Amino acid sequence: MATDAEVIAAVLQGEVDQYAELVIRYQPAAWKLAYSFVGNWEDAKELSQNGFVKAYQHLRAFRKQAKFSTWLYRIVVNECKDFFKRKARRPRMVSLGSDEDPDDAVVFEVADPAGGPSDVLASRELAGRVQEAIGELADQQRTAFRLHHLNGLSLEETADVMKCRVGTVKAHLFRACERLRAALSPYLRKQERAEVRE
């Protein structure tokens, strides 16, 4: 199987059909990344496709020593940010579950499969609280949290996408986790008390 660099070289030499190989490799991750920002599969699909189109249009500007996936994810993140600017509204928080894509819809799994109706209700409430708390994070903290914790990018990859140092990413993640812990701890304490009573 050709490496990303070999595929890119072939595309730049005129074998444009080879670009489909990069789309096949990275489309699921790009779609999931966009979804973690916009919370809607249709918008996420369009934004990730726009990211591939822009990456193709600017392929000659791609730095060969960089990873194509990281470069593509940066483009997709920028597409998502532009999407919200166009909509002139606050970003929707990350969706924590969906029936639309059963393969990979749940970003946080909060429901206990063996739990009863009250467990499902509590899990939905927790999912809503987590969703709100993530949406209230500062922009850079929210971006770092989504890239690293929700999309599984390494600290280095997250830093590359955000165009900052790894130390800066760590600081954003630390602050994000502190804010999420503070926002969610009252709810979690309430849930623990309920479990003790049972």
SVG drawing of the C-alpha trace seen along z (x, -y; Angstrom):
<svg xmlns="http://www.w3.org/2000/svg" viewBox="-38 -36 48 42">
<polyline fill="none" stroke="black" stroke-width="0.4" points="0.0,0.0 1.3,-3.4 2.2,-5.9 0.4,-9.2 3.6,-10.9 3.6,-8.6 -0.1,-9.2 0.4,-12.9 3.4,-12.8 1.4,-10.8 -1.5,-13.3 0.9,-16.2 2.4,-14.5 -1.1,-14.3 -2.5,-11.1 -5.5,-12.9 -7.5,-9.7 -5.0,-8.7 -6.5,-11.4 -9.4,-9.0 -7.1,-6.8 -6.5,-9.6 -10.3,-10.3 -10.9,-6.6 -8.2,-6.5 -9.3,-9.7 -13.0,-10.3 -14.4,-8.4 -12.0,-10.3 -12.7,-13.7 -16.4,-13.1 -16.3,-12.2 -14.1,-15.3 -16.6,-17.6 -19.5,-15.9 -17.8,-16.5 -18.0,-20.2 -21.4,-20.6 -23.4,-17.8 -25.2,-17.0 -24.2,-14.2 -25.4,-16.1 -23.5,-19.3 -20.5,-17.2 -20.5,-15.3 -20.5,-18.5 -17.8,-20.2 -15.5,-17.1 -16.0,-17.0 -15.2,-20.7 -12.1,-19.9 -11.0,-17.3 -11.7,-19.7 -9.7,-22.5 -6.9,-20.0 -6.8,-18.9 -6.9,-22.5 -3.9,-23.4 -2.0,-20.2 1.1,-21.9 1.3,-23.9 1.4,-20.8 4.7,-20.5 6.1,-17.1 7.6,-16.7 4.1,-17.1 1.5,-14.4 -1.3,-14.7 -3.9,-13.6 -3.0,-16.5 -3.0,-19.0 -6.4,-17.8 -7.8,-17.9 -6.7,-21.5 -8.6,-22.3 -11.7,-20.5 -11.5,-22.4 -11.3,-25.7 -14.3,-24.7 -16.3,-24.1 -15.3,-27.5 -16.2,-29.2 -19.5,-27.3 -20.3,-28.9 -19.3,-32.3 -21.6,-32.0 -24.4,-30.9 -23.6,-33.7 -24.5,-31.6 -22.8,-29.8 -21.5,-26.3 -23.7,-23.5 -22.1,-21.3 -20.7,-17.9 -23.5,-15.4 -23.1,-12.5 -25.1,-9.9 -27.2,-9.4 -29.3,-6.8 -28.2,-8.1 -24.8,-6.3 -24.9,-3.1 -21.3,-2.3 -19.7,-5.2 -22.3,-7.7 -21.6,-7.7 -18.7,-9.9 -19.3,-9.5 -20.9,-6.2 -22.8,-7.1 -25.6,-4.6 -25.3,-1.3 -26.5,1.4 -27.7,3.5 -29.4,0.6 -33.1,0.1 -35.2,-2.9 -34.1,-5.1 -30.4,-4.5 -31.2,-5.4 -32.9,-8.6 -29.9,-9.5 -27.5,-8.8 -29.4,-11.1 -29.4,-13.8 -25.6,-13.3 -25.1,-13.4 -27.0,-16.7 -24.9,-18.2 -21.7,-17.1 -22.8,-18.5 -23.6,-21.9 -20.4,-22.0 -18.3,-21.3 -20.2,-24.0 -19.4,-26.5 -15.6,-26.0 -13.4,-28.7 -12.9,-28.2 -9.3,-26.9 -10.1,-24.7 -13.1,-23.2 -11.1,-22.6 -8.2,-20.9 -10.7,-18.8 -12.6,-17.7 -9.4,-16.9 -7.6,-15.0 -10.3,-13.4 -13.2,-13.0 -11.3,-12.3 -8.3,-10.5 -5.5,-12.7 -2.3,-12.6 -1.0,-15.8 1.5,-16.3 -1.2,-16.0 -3.6,-18.3 -0.8,-20.8 -0.2,-20.6 -3.9,-21.0 -4.1,-24.0 -0.8,-25.5 0.6,-25.8 3.1,-24.0 2.3,-20.8 2.7,-22.6 -0.1,-25.0 -2.3,-22.1 -1.7,-20.6 -2.6,-23.9 -5.8,-24.1 -6.7,-20.5 -5.9,-21.0 -8.1,-24.1 -10.9,-22.3 -10.8,-19.3 -10.8,-21.6 -13.8,-23.5 -15.7,-20.3 -15.0,-18.8 -16.3,-21.9 -19.4,-22.1 -20.2,-18.4 -19.2,-17.7 -22.5,-18.9 -24.4,-16.5 -22.1,-13.6 -22.4,-14.2 -26.1,-14.1 -25.9,-10.9 -23.6,-9.3 -26.0,-10.2 -28.9,-8.6 -26.9,-5.4 -26.1,-5.3 -29.8,-5.6 -30.5,-2.6"/>
</svg>
